[in-house]
Amino acid sequence: MLASFLNVERAGVAHRAANRSQGSLINIATDPGYAELVAAPEILNGLARLGFSDLRFQSGFLISKPGNSPALFWHQDWWGWSLESSYLARPQQIGVMVYLSRTSVANGCLRVLPGSHLRSHRLHGSITAHDAGLSRVDDERHELYQSVQGEVALPSKPGDVLVIDARILHSAYPNTTDQERMLLTLWYHPFWPELPQSVRAHAADVFDGAVSDVTQGSGPTPRSWPPIALKKIAALVPDRPDGPQVEFNRRPDTSRMEAWRD
């Protein structure tokens, strides 16, 4: 894992300028040391207690937000909104956030809009997922950087683990301190055998590095890890079914969602 932390230190000026809102995004597939974390019993047993079974791992990122940096824009991370199953209560993808730093409103802790995974919110109409201008923060006055009625702040301490539905609208406050703020986000798919074939195909292709869940281009893959690391995550490796991927669609059809309730 040391290599990933060094990569944060080496993150180029151009990369950080292009990602002022998110901070540095280091794909953990570049470092086999993360295999132990991906398959950590503490994480998997915790997810089982929450009712999540038949898990498969898709991807993960070390996210480092520099001090004195702007807010993370409001967004959600689900990419299968063309499917009817995306509008049902059961999540098809969950994010597991492992905190490496203490977070607070002052240094940019997470904030979420409870219920926004199933209910339409006006922000859904403002979001062009991971838009380059939003990432650069071309205009800090944009509503996607602002506080929203009903948001809930989720401060944390090192070692805390937070689980979110990929569909929930979330953001982070500006980091107004001088300190870097770091966490790991791991993406899993629960109920794997029951997911639509096209979702499983896309998730497996992301794992294999054929596509990236951030850029839609190709990406690194844990397939390149040494056998000892791959063995640790063997039960979590997604098998690819025959057939095409789901249409990549990060924008929900709000007419198929419940109405927002303040």
Phi and psi restraints in degrees (value plus and minus 20) as a CYANA .aco file:
   2 LEU   PHI     -76.6   -36.6
   2 LEU   PSI     -56.5   -16.5
   3 ALA   PHI     -78.9   -38.9
   3 ALA   PSI     -59.0   -19.0
   4 SER   PHI     -86.7   -46.7
   4 SER   PSI     -59.8   -19.8
   5 PHE   PHI     -86.4   -46.4
   5 PHE   PSI     -55.9   -15.9
   6 LEU   PHI     -86.5   -46.5
   6 LEU   PSI     -55.4   -15.4
   7 ASN   PHI     -82.4   -42.4
   7 ASN   PSI     -54.8   -14.8
   8 VAL   PHI     -82.7   -42.7
   8 VAL   PSI     -64.7   -24.7
   9 GLU   PHI     -82.2   -42.2
   9 GLU   PSI     -52.4   -12.4
  10 ARG   PHI    -111.3   -71.3
  10 ARG   PSI     -21.3    18.7
  11 ALA   PHI     -72.4   -32.4
  11 ALA   PSI     104.0   144.0
  12 GLY   PHI     -89.0   -49.0
  12 GLY   PSI     140.7   180.7
  13 VAL   PHI     -79.4   -39.4
  13 VAL   PSI     -60.7   -20.7
  14 ALA   PHI     -84.4   -44.4
  14 ALA   PSI     -61.6   -21.6
  15 HIS   PHI     -82.8   -42.8
  15 HIS   PSI     -66.0   -26.0
  16 ARG   PHI     -90.4   -50.4
  16 ARG   PSI     -52.4   -12.4
  17 ALA   PHI     -87.4   -47.4
  17 ALA   PSI     -55.7   -15.7
  18 ALA   PHI     -96.1   -56.1
  18 ALA   PSI     -37.4     2.6
  19 ASN   PHI    -149.1  -109.1
  19 ASN   PSI      24.2    64.2
  20 ARG   PHI     -80.0   -40.0
  20 ARG   PSI     -54.4   -14.4
  21 SER   PHI     -94.3   -54.3
  21 SER   PSI     -65.7   -25.7
  22 GLN   PHI    -103.1   -63.1
  22 GLN   PSI     -54.5   -14.5
  23 GLY   PHI      71.1   111.1
  23 GLY   PSI    -190.3  -150.3
  24 SER   PHI     -92.9   -52.9
  24 SER   PSI     115.8   155.8
  25 LEU   PHI    -137.6   -97.6
  25 LEU   PSI      86.8   126.8
  26 ILE   PHI    -127.6   -87.6
  26 ILE   PSI      95.5   135.5
  27 ASN   PHI     -89.4   -49.4
  27 ASN   PSI     104.0   144.0
  28 ILE   PHI     -91.9   -51.9
  28 ILE   PSI     -30.4     9.6
  29 ALA   PHI     -84.4   -44.4
  29 ALA   PSI     -34.1     5.9
  30 THR   PHI     -99.9   -59.9
  30 THR   PSI     -25.7    14.3
  31 ASP   PHI    -158.5  -118.5
  31 ASP   PSI      86.5   126.5
  32 PRO   PHI     -84.2   -44.2
  32 PRO   PSI     -32.2     7.8
  33 GLY   PHI     -82.4   -42.4
  33 GLY   PSI     -38.4     1.6
  34 TYR   PHI    -100.3   -60.3
  34 TYR   PSI     -27.4    12.6
  35 ALA   PHI     -75.9   -35.9
  35 ALA   PSI     -60.3   -20.3
  36 GLU   PHI     -83.6   -43.6
  36 GLU   PSI     -56.6   -16.6
  37 LEU   PHI     -92.9   -52.9
  37 LEU   PSI     -63.3   -23.3
  38 VAL   PHI     -75.8   -35.8
  38 VAL   PSI     -58.4   -18.4
  39 ALA   PHI    -124.5   -84.5
  39 ALA   PSI      -2.3    37.7
  40 ALA   PHI     -79.9   -39.9
  40 ALA   PSI     107.7   147.7
  41 PRO   PHI     -76.6   -36.6
  41 PRO   PSI     -54.9   -14.9
  42 GLU   PHI     -80.6   -40.6
  42 GLU   PSI     -58.3   -18.3
  43 ILE   PHI     -95.0   -55.0
  43 ILE   PSI     -69.9   -29.9
  44 LEU   PHI     -85.5   -45.5
  44 LEU   PSI     -60.0   -20.0
  45 ASN   PHI     -87.6   -47.6
  45 ASN   PSI     -57.4   -17.4
  46 GLY   PHI     -83.3   -43.3
  46 GLY   PSI     -61.7   -21.7
  47 LEU   PHI     -85.6   -45.6
  47 LEU   PSI     -57.1   -17.1
  48 ALA   PHI     -82.7   -42.7
  48 ALA   PSI     -59.6   -19.6
  49 ARG   PHI     -85.5   -45.5
  49 ARG   PSI     -45.8    -5.8
  50 LEU   PHI    -103.4   -63.4
  50 LEU   PSI     -22.5    17.5
  51 GLY   PHI      77.6   117.6
  51 GLY   PSI     -12.2    27.8
  52 PHE   PHI    -112.8   -72.8
  52 PHE   PSI      98.5   138.5
  53 SER   PHI    -142.9  -102.9
  53 SER   PSI     150.3   190.3
  54 ASP   PHI      30.7    70.7
  54 ASP   PSI      33.4    73.4
  55 LEU   PHI     -97.6   -57.6
  55 LEU   PSI     126.7   166.7
  56 ARG   PHI    -152.2  -112.2
  56 ARG   PSI     125.2   165.2
  57 PHE   PHI    -113.4   -73.4
  57 PHE   PSI     117.4   157.4
  58 GLN   PHI    -126.4   -86.4
  58 GLN   PSI     -74.9   -34.9
  59 SER   PHI    -187.1  -147.1
  59 SER   PSI     150.3   190.3
  60 GLY   PHI    -178.2  -138.2
  60 GLY   PSI     136.7   176.7
  61 PHE   PHI    -161.0  -121.0
  61 PHE   PSI     119.6   159.6
  62 LEU   PHI    -107.9   -67.9
  62 LEU   PSI     100.7   140.7
  63 ILE   PHI    -134.4   -94.4
  63 ILE   PSI     102.3   142.3
  64 SER   PHI    -145.5  -105.5
  64 SER   PSI      98.6   138.6
  65 LYS   PHI    -123.2   -83.2
  65 LYS   PSI      99.1   139.1
  66 PRO   PHI     -84.6   -44.6
  66 PRO   PSI     139.0   179.0
  67 GLY   PHI     -85.0   -45.0
  67 GLY   PSI     136.3   176.3
  68 ASN   PHI      33.2    73.2
  68 ASN   PSI      33.1    73.1
  69 SER   PHI    -148.8  -108.8
  69 SER   PSI     138.2   178.2
  70 PRO   PHI     -94.9   -54.9
  70 PRO   PSI     156.8   196.8
  71 ALA   PHI     -86.4   -46.4
  71 ALA   PSI     132.4   172.4
  72 LEU   PHI     -98.4   -58.4
  72 LEU   PSI     111.6   151.6
  73 PHE   PHI     -85.8   -45.8
  73 PHE   PSI     129.3   169.3
  74 TRP   PHI     -83.3   -43.3
  74 TRP   PSI     114.5   154.5
  75 HIS   PHI    -184.1  -144.1
  75 HIS   PSI     151.7   191.7
  76 GLN   PHI    -151.8  -111.8
  76 GLN   PSI     140.8   180.8
  77 ASP   PHI    -130.7   -90.7
  77 ASP   PSI     -13.5    26.5
  78 TRP   PHI    -102.2   -62.2
  78 TRP   PSI     123.4   163.4
  79 TRP   PHI    -141.5  -101.5
  79 TRP   PSI      -9.9    30.1
  80 GLY   PHI    -135.3   -95.3
  80 GLY   PSI      14.4    54.4
  81 TRP   PHI     -88.3   -48.3
  81 TRP   PSI     -28.2    11.8
  82 SER   PHI     -95.3   -55.3
  82 SER   PSI     -34.5     5.5
  83 LEU   PHI    -112.0   -72.0
  83 LEU   PSI     121.0   161.0
  84 GLU   PHI     -78.9   -38.9
  84 GLU   PSI     -55.3   -15.3
  85 SER   PHI     -83.5   -43.5
  85 SER   PSI     -37.9     2.1
  86 SER   PHI     -92.3   -52.3
  86 SER   PSI     -32.4     7.6
  87 TYR   PHI    -125.9   -85.9
  87 TYR   PSI      -9.3    30.7
  88 LEU   PHI    -117.4   -77.4
  88 LEU   PSI     145.0   185.0
  89 ALA   PHI     -86.2   -46.2
  89 ALA   PSI     -57.9   -17.9
  90 ARG   PHI     -89.7   -49.7
  90 ARG   PSI     105.9   145.9
  91 PRO   PHI     -91.5   -51.5
  91 PRO   PSI     127.9   167.9
  92 GLN   PHI    -125.0   -85.0
  92 GLN   PSI     -32.8     7.2
  93 GLN   PHI    -169.6  -129.6
  93 GLN   PSI     117.3   157.3
  94 ILE   PHI    -147.6  -107.6
  94 ILE   PSI     125.9   165.9
  95 GLY   PHI    -125.3   -85.3
  95 GLY   PSI     112.7   152.7
  96 VAL   PHI    -130.8   -90.8
  96 VAL   PSI      93.2   133.2
  97 MET   PHI    -120.7   -80.7
  97 MET   PSI     100.7   140.7
  98 VAL   PHI    -128.8   -88.8
  98 VAL   PSI      94.7   134.7
  99 TYR   PHI    -106.8   -66.8
  99 TYR   PSI     110.6   150.6
 100 LEU   PHI    -124.1   -84.1
 100 LEU   PSI     -32.0     8.0
 101 SER   PHI    -151.5  -111.5
 101 SER   PSI     134.4   174.4
 102 ARG   PHI     -90.5   -50.5
 102 ARG   PSI     113.7   153.7
 103 THR   PHI    -141.6  -101.6
 103 THR   PSI     129.8   169.8
 104 SER   PHI    -170.3  -130.3
 104 SER   PSI     154.5   194.5
 105 VAL   PHI     -78.0   -38.0
 105 VAL   PSI     -54.8   -14.8
 106 ALA   PHI     -85.5   -45.5
 106 ALA   PSI     -57.6   -17.6
 107 ASN   PHI    -128.4   -88.4
 107 ASN   PSI      -3.3    36.7
 108 GLY   PHI      74.4   114.4
 108 GLY   PSI      26.5    66.5
 109 CYS   PHI     -89.3   -49.3
 109 CYS   PSI     145.4   185.4
 110 LEU   PHI     -86.9   -46.9
 110 LEU   PSI     128.1   168.1
 111 ARG   PHI    -155.6  -115.6
 111 ARG   PSI     123.1   163.1
 112 VAL   PHI    -151.3  -111.3
 112 VAL   PSI     140.7   180.7
 113 LEU   PHI    -129.5   -89.5
 113 LEU   PSI      77.6   117.6
 114 PRO   PHI     -75.8   -35.8
 114 PRO   PSI     115.7   155.7
 115 GLY   PHI      69.8   109.8
 115 GLY   PSI     -29.4    10.6
 116 SER   PHI     -95.7   -55.7
 116 SER   PSI     -24.3    15.7
 117 HIS   PHI     -96.0   -56.0
 117 HIS   PSI     -38.1     1.9
 118 LEU   PHI    -143.8  -103.8
 118 LEU   PSI     -38.5     1.5
 119 ARG   PHI    -130.8   -90.8
 119 ARG   PSI     122.0   162.0
 120 SER   PHI     -93.4   -53.4
 120 SER   PSI     119.2   159.2
 121 HIS   PHI    -151.6  -111.6
 121 HIS   PSI     131.1   171.1
 122 ARG   PHI     -76.7   -36.7
 122 ARG   PSI     -48.6    -8.6
 123 LEU   PHI     -85.1   -45.1
 123 LEU   PSI     -45.4    -5.4
 124 HIS   PHI     -77.9   -37.9
 124 HIS   PSI     -51.6   -11.6
 125 GLY   PHI     -99.5   -59.5
 125 GLY   PSI     -33.6     6.4
 126 SER   PHI    -115.2   -75.2
 126 SER   PSI     -31.0     9.0
 127 ILE   PHI    -112.7   -72.7
 127 ILE   PSI     102.7   142.7
 128 THR   PHI    -129.8   -89.8
 128 THR   PSI      86.7   126.7
 129 ALA   PHI     -73.3   -33.3
 129 ALA   PSI     106.0   146.0
 130 HIS   PHI      31.3    71.3
 130 HIS   PSI      20.4    60.4
 131 ASP   PHI     -81.0   -41.0
 131 ASP   PSI     120.8   160.8
 132 ALA   PHI     -81.0   -41.0
 132 ALA   PSI     -58.6   -18.6
 133 GLY   PHI     -86.7   -46.7
 133 GLY   PSI     -58.2   -18.2
 134 LEU   PHI     -86.5   -46.5
 134 LEU   PSI     -59.0   -19.0
 135 SER   PHI     -84.1   -44.1
 135 SER   PSI     -60.1   -20.1
 136 ARG   PHI     -95.8   -55.8
 136 ARG   PSI     -40.3    -0.3
 137 VAL   PHI      43.8    83.8
 137 VAL   PSI      41.4    81.4
 138 ASP   PHI     -84.8   -44.8
 138 ASP   PSI     -49.2    -9.2
 139 ASP   PHI    -164.0  -124.0
 139 ASP   PSI      82.4   122.4
 140 GLU   PHI     -86.3   -46.3
 140 GLU   PSI     -30.6     9.4
 141 ARG   PHI    -104.0   -64.0
 141 ARG   PSI     -28.3    11.7
 142 HIS   PHI     -76.5   -36.5
 142 HIS   PSI     120.6   160.6
 143 GLU   PHI     -82.2   -42.2
 143 GLU   PSI     -41.4    -1.4
 144 LEU   PHI     -93.7   -53.7
 144 LEU   PSI     -27.8    12.2
 145 TYR   PHI    -120.6   -80.6
 145 TYR   PSI     -25.2    14.8
 146 GLN   PHI    -114.1   -74.1
 146 GLN   PSI     142.1   182.1
 147 SER   PHI     -88.6   -48.6
 147 SER   PSI     130.0   170.0
 148 VAL   PHI    -149.5  -109.5
 148 VAL   PSI     120.9   160.9
 149 GLN   PHI     -75.8   -35.8
 149 GLN   PSI     111.8   151.8
 150 GLY   PHI      73.1   113.1
 150 GLY   PSI     -26.1    13.9
 151 GLU   PHI     -85.1   -45.1
 151 GLU   PSI     130.3   170.3
 152 VAL   PHI    -143.7  -103.7
 152 VAL   PSI     103.3   143.3
 153 ALA   PHI    -100.3   -60.3
 153 ALA   PSI     121.0   161.0
 154 LEU   PHI    -146.0  -106.0
 154 LEU   PSI      56.1    96.1
 155 PRO   PHI     -84.8   -44.8
 155 PRO   PSI     138.3   178.3
 156 SER   PHI    -168.0  -128.0
 156 SER   PSI     148.7   188.7
 157 LYS   PHI    -144.6  -104.6
 157 LYS   PSI     140.9   180.9
 158 PRO   PHI     -75.3   -35.3
 158 PRO   PSI     113.7   153.7
 159 GLY   PHI      76.1   116.1
 159 GLY   PSI     -35.0     5.0
 160 ASP   PHI     -85.7   -45.7
 160 ASP   PSI     127.7   167.7
 161 VAL   PHI    -145.3  -105.3
 161 VAL   PSI     109.3   149.3
 162 LEU   PHI    -141.1  -101.1
 162 LEU   PSI     115.4   155.4
 163 VAL   PHI    -134.0   -94.0
 163 VAL   PSI     109.3   149.3
 164 ILE   PHI    -149.3  -109.3
 164 ILE   PSI     130.9   170.9
 165 ASP   PHI     -94.0   -54.0
 165 ASP   PSI     113.6   153.6
 166 ALA   PHI     -78.9   -38.9
 166 ALA   PSI     -40.0     0.0
 167 ARG   PHI    -105.2   -65.2
 167 ARG   PSI     -32.3     7.7
 168 ILE   PHI     -94.1   -54.1
 168 ILE   PSI     118.7   158.7
 169 LEU   PHI     -90.7   -50.7
 169 LEU   PSI     107.6   147.6
 170 HIS   PHI    -165.5  -125.5
 170 HIS   PSI     142.7   182.7
 171 SER   PHI    -176.3  -136.3
 171 SER   PSI    -194.5  -154.5
 172 ALA   PHI    -165.7  -125.7
 172 ALA   PSI     124.8   164.8
 173 TYR   PHI     -87.1   -47.1
 173 TYR   PSI     140.7   180.7
 174 PRO   PHI     -80.3   -40.3
 174 PRO   PSI     128.2   168.2
 175 ASN   PHI    -109.8   -69.8
 175 ASN   PSI      80.7   120.7
 176 THR   PHI    -113.3   -73.3
 176 THR   PSI     -15.0    25.0
 177 THR   PHI    -116.9   -76.9
 177 THR   PSI     158.3   198.3
 178 ASP   PHI    -111.0   -71.0
 178 ASP   PSI     -20.5    19.5
 179 GLN   PHI    -119.8   -79.8
 179 GLN   PSI     122.5   162.5
 180 GLU   PHI     -85.9   -45.9
 180 GLU   PSI     125.1   165.1
 181 ARG   PHI    -141.3  -101.3
 181 ARG   PSI     103.9   143.9
 182 MET   PHI    -147.4  -107.4
 182 MET   PSI     124.1   164.1
 183 LEU   PHI    -174.3  -134.3
 183 LEU   PSI     145.4   185.4
 184 LEU   PHI    -133.1   -93.1
 184 LEU   PSI     115.7   155.7
 185 THR   PHI    -137.7   -97.7
 185 THR   PSI     103.3   143.3
 186 LEU   PHI    -133.7   -93.7
 186 LEU   PSI     110.6   150.6
 187 TRP   PHI    -125.4   -85.4
 187 TRP   PSI     102.9   142.9
 188 TYR   PHI    -141.4  -101.4
 188 TYR   PSI     135.8   175.8
 189 HIS   PHI    -134.8   -94.8
 189 HIS   PSI      93.4   133.4
 190 PRO   PHI    -103.1   -63.1
 190 PRO   PSI     145.4   185.4
 191 PHE   PHI      36.4    76.4
 191 PHE   PSI      20.0    60.0
 192 TRP   PHI     -69.6   -29.6
 192 TRP   PSI     -70.3   -30.3
 193 PRO   PHI     -82.2   -42.2
 193 PRO   PSI     -42.0    -2.0
 194 GLU   PHI    -112.7   -72.7
 194 GLU   PSI     -26.8    13.2
 195 LEU   PHI     -93.0   -53.0
 195 LEU   PSI     132.2   172.2
 196 PRO   PHI     -76.1   -36.1
 196 PRO   PSI     124.6   164.6
 197 GLN   PHI     -73.8   -33.8
 197 GLN   PSI     -60.9   -20.9
 198 SER   PHI     -88.7   -48.7
 198 SER   PSI     -50.9   -10.9
 199 VAL   PHI     -89.3   -49.3
 199 VAL   PSI     -65.0   -25.0
 200 ARG   PHI     -82.3   -42.3
 200 ARG   PSI     -56.8   -16.8
 201 ALA   PHI     -84.1   -44.1
 201 ALA   PSI     -64.4   -24.4
 202 HIS   PHI     -86.2   -46.2
 202 HIS   PSI     -65.3   -25.3
 203 ALA   PHI     -80.2   -40.2
 203 ALA   PSI     -61.9   -21.9
 204 ALA   PHI     -86.1   -46.1
 204 ALA   PSI     -56.7   -16.7
 205 ASP   PHI     -88.7   -48.7
 205 ASP   PSI     -54.7   -14.7
 206 VAL   PHI     -85.1   -45.1
 206 VAL   PSI     -66.9   -26.9
 207 PHE   PHI     -77.1   -37.1
 207 PHE   PSI     -61.4   -21.4
 208 ASP   PHI     -97.4   -57.4
 208 ASP   PSI     -24.8    15.2
 209 GLY   PHI      61.4   101.4
 209 GLY   PSI     -13.2    26.8
 210 ALA   PHI     -89.7   -49.7
 210 ALA   PSI     -51.2   -11.2
 211 VAL   PHI    -158.0  -118.0
 211 VAL   PSI     142.9   182.9
 212 SER   PHI    -131.2   -91.2
 212 SER   PSI     120.2   160.2
 213 ASP   PHI    -100.8   -60.8
 213 ASP   PSI     -19.8    20.2
 214 VAL   PHI    -126.3   -86.3
 214 VAL   PSI     -65.7   -25.7
 215 THR   PHI    -129.8   -89.8
 215 THR   PSI     -31.8     8.2
 216 GLN   PHI      48.7    88.7
 216 GLN   PSI     -17.4    22.6
 217 GLY   PHI    -109.8   -69.8
 217 GLY   PSI    -189.5  -149.5
 218 SER   PHI     -97.0   -57.0
 218 SER   PSI     143.0   183.0
 219 GLY   PHI    -167.6  -127.6
 219 GLY   PSI     155.4   195.4
 220 PRO   PHI     -90.0   -50.0
 220 PRO   PSI     145.5   185.5
 221 THR   PHI    -161.0  -121.0
 221 THR   PSI     122.3   162.3
 222 PRO   PHI     -83.7   -43.7
 222 PRO   PSI     -32.4     7.6
 223 ARG   PHI     -78.2   -38.2
 223 ARG   PSI     -43.9    -3.9
 224 SER   PHI    -105.3   -65.3
 224 SER   PSI     -23.3    16.7
 225 TRP   PHI     -87.6   -47.6
 225 TRP   PSI     134.2   174.2
 226 PRO   PHI     -83.3   -43.3
 226 PRO   PSI     135.2   175.2
 227 PRO   PHI     -72.3   -32.3
 227 PRO   PSI     -57.2   -17.2
 228 ILE   PHI     -84.4   -44.4
 228 ILE   PSI     -54.3   -14.3
 229 ALA   PHI     -96.3   -56.3
 229 ALA   PSI     -62.2   -22.2
 230 LEU   PHI     -82.1   -42.1
 230 LEU   PSI     -54.6   -14.6
 231 LYS   PHI     -82.2   -42.2
 231 LYS   PSI     -55.1   -15.1
 232 LYS   PHI     -84.7   -44.7
 232 LYS   PSI     -50.8   -10.8
 233 ILE   PHI    -127.9   -87.9
 233 ILE   PSI      -8.1    31.9
 234 ALA   PHI     -72.9   -32.9
 234 ALA   PSI     -60.6   -20.6
 235 ALA   PHI     -91.7   -51.7
 235 ALA   PSI     -32.3     7.7
 236 LEU   PHI    -126.2   -86.2
 236 LEU   PSI     -22.3    17.7
 237 VAL   PHI     -92.6   -52.6
 237 VAL   PSI     105.2   145.2
 238 PRO   PHI     -95.3   -55.3
 238 PRO   PSI     108.5   148.5
 239 ASP   PHI    -104.9   -64.9
 239 ASP   PSI     116.2   156.2
 240 ARG   PHI    -111.0   -71.0
 240 ARG   PSI     102.7   142.7
 241 PRO   PHI     -97.0   -57.0
 241 PRO   PSI     143.2   183.2
 242 ASP   PHI     -88.9   -48.9
 242 ASP   PSI     131.7   171.7
 243 GLY   PHI      92.2   132.2
 243 GLY   PSI     151.9   191.9
 244 PRO   PHI     -98.2   -58.2
 244 PRO   PSI     141.8   181.8
 245 GLN   PHI     -91.4   -51.4
 245 GLN   PSI     140.4   180.4
 246 VAL   PHI     -84.5   -44.5
 246 VAL   PSI     129.6   169.6
 247 GLU   PHI     -78.5   -38.5
 247 GLU   PSI     107.6   147.6
 248 PHE   PHI     -94.2   -54.2
 248 PHE   PSI      90.0   130.0
 249 ASN   PHI    -163.6  -123.6
 249 ASN   PSI      87.8   127.8
 250 ARG   PHI    -113.3   -73.3
 250 ARG   PSI     -18.8    21.2
 251 ARG   PHI    -129.4   -89.4
 251 ARG   PSI      95.7   135.7
 252 PRO   PHI     -91.0   -51.0
 252 PRO   PSI     132.9   172.9
 253 ASP   PHI    -106.5   -66.5
 253 ASP   PSI      80.5   120.5
 254 THR   PHI     -86.9   -46.9
 254 THR   PSI     -37.5     2.5
 255 SER   PHI     -89.6   -49.6
 255 SER   PSI     -36.2     3.8
 256 ARG   PHI    -119.1   -79.1
 256 ARG   PSI     -16.7    23.3
 257 MET   PHI    -123.5   -83.5
 257 MET   PSI     142.1   182.1
 258 GLU   PHI     -87.8   -47.8
 258 GLU   PSI     137.4   177.4
 259 ALA   PHI     -91.3   -51.3
 259 ALA   PSI     127.4   167.4
 260 TRP   PHI     -90.1   -50.1
 260 TRP   PSI     120.6   160.6
 261 ARG   PHI    -144.5  -104.5
 261 ARG   PSI      96.7   136.7
